[in-house]
Amino acid sequence: MTTTGPATTAWHGALFDGAFRPSTATVPVTSPATGAVIDTVGAAGPADLDRAVRSALAAQSDWAASTYDERQAVLLRAAHLLGENPERLASWLVAEAGSGQGKAAFEVGLVVDEFRESAALASHPYGEMLRSSKPRFSVARRVPVGVVGVISPFNFPSILSMRSVAPALALGNAVILKPDPRTCISGGLAPAELLSEAGLPAGLLHVLPGGGDLGAAMVSHPDIPCLSFTGSTAAGRKIAAAAGPLLKKVHLELGGNNALLVLPDADVDAAASAGAWGSFLHQGQICMTTGRHLVHRSIADAYISALVDKARTIPVGDPADPGNALGPIIDTNQRDRVHGLVTAAVEAGATLAAGGEYTDLFYRPTVLTDLGADNPAWSQEIFGPVAPVIVYDTIEEAIDIVNASEYGLSVGILTGDAFKAFELADRIHSGAVHINDQTVDDEAVIPFGGVKASGVGGRFGGPTANLDTFTETQWVTMQSEIARYPF
């Protein structure tokens, strides 16, 4: 894949407010694979946020008053443009986010689907008639919240931005988007260019690359009543604490330490393939990554051997080369955190069965065995290409281990008896349970989210969840004459 040169990008040195505007402050965008600066974009501060909110407020009321098919047409056009030329986004996912080319293509497909499903959301029924004990018409209807603030992460930057931006726009809101500063092109500026080309009126979408200070300003801003955040549980807790006294509508999709439960009747080769995909896809930098493998003792040796073979043979390197399935960790801080947890795991008694090594930001797929439940690589979300494996003897023991985590995002169960696994799902505390699949999955049509420390405040995807997240309920009554009272 090739990348557009800095001199030719619309966003070079700019912020987006319906058009690309030069910024007084800029920040370089660096490729994690090569260390090269691949572009320079605008850097936003609190004054930029204030201007963006004023502009969004001015534009939002007309957008909310537009007919559903006007909003729908923009999103369908965006889906068409991206489907027609996926490279306009995929190339930046490879260069900026370190995505393997297969992962980049998959993510672009998710964005196309998100635009299409959000277009359908614009025409979805948005209320219901209610019964009343009085002689009147009574209805509950959904109305836009106004301005939605979106804070998105680096790992799947395009879809994790657009899964909030697209439905919020479809439902008549304006959006202020703060993408992660490490992936602000694929996470915001490139999709904004696409939506602008598709006909989105100016002022409805603002993309402001910035750091934690800008995110804090969004949380505290009085004219941003709704916040959609995807990121770490630690950051989500800070946002919840700051937004709580302000009584904001806050939606947090947070981390996970997801379990893959391999039952004794599972096909070992197929299970190891699923486990490797779940743990190593995009270098393990996914909230749904398989972070815990629970394998029955009767097949544990065979499963570990197969998983180790896969870890040792997966090609890792610059994702610009399509022969490399895995690319780099996003930056040195994250790489050092991953390696620190692997090192701590071994010091605590784990066996390093594969990996545990890196060159620059390229971390080898890693398998850890002989862990205890208190081992840091088992109890913490690693966010790297690491597969910790624990052996269990009984289903009851395994269920207890799965549920012991503070997280509850995604669980996979691999078995020869799918209905048996379906019955087990009743006992698992998780926002998603995938039977005969690994833990990483998402679709625009499903209400995605977790429980416990993996999320709070709402879900993303599907008409009901998106209506709950990006609108408020308004109760309206109407009667033919003025009601009379005894006063």
Secondary structure, DSSP 8 states (H G I E B T S, - for coil): -----GGG-TTTTEEESSSEEE-SSEEEEE-TTT--EEEEEE---HHHHHHHHHHHHHHHHHHHHS-HHHHHHHHHHHHHHHHH-THHHHHHHHHHH---HHHHHHHHHHHHHHHHHHHHHHTS--EEEE--SSSSEEEEEEEE-SEEEEE--SSSHHHHHHHHHHHHHHTT-EEEEE--GGGTIIIIIHHHHHHHHTT--TTSEEE----HHHHHHHHH-TT--EEEEES-HHHHHHHHHHHGGGT-EEEEE----EEEEE-TTS-HHHHHHHHHHHHHGGGG-STT-EEEEEEEGGGHHHHHHHHHHHHHHS-BS-TTSTT-SB---S-HHHHHHHHHHHHHHHHTT-EEEE---EETTEE--EEEES--TTSHHHHS---SSEEEEEEESSHHHHHHHHHHSSEESEEEEE-S-HHHHHHHHTT---SEEEETS-S----TTS-B--EETTEES--BSSHHHHHHHHEEEEEEEE-SS------
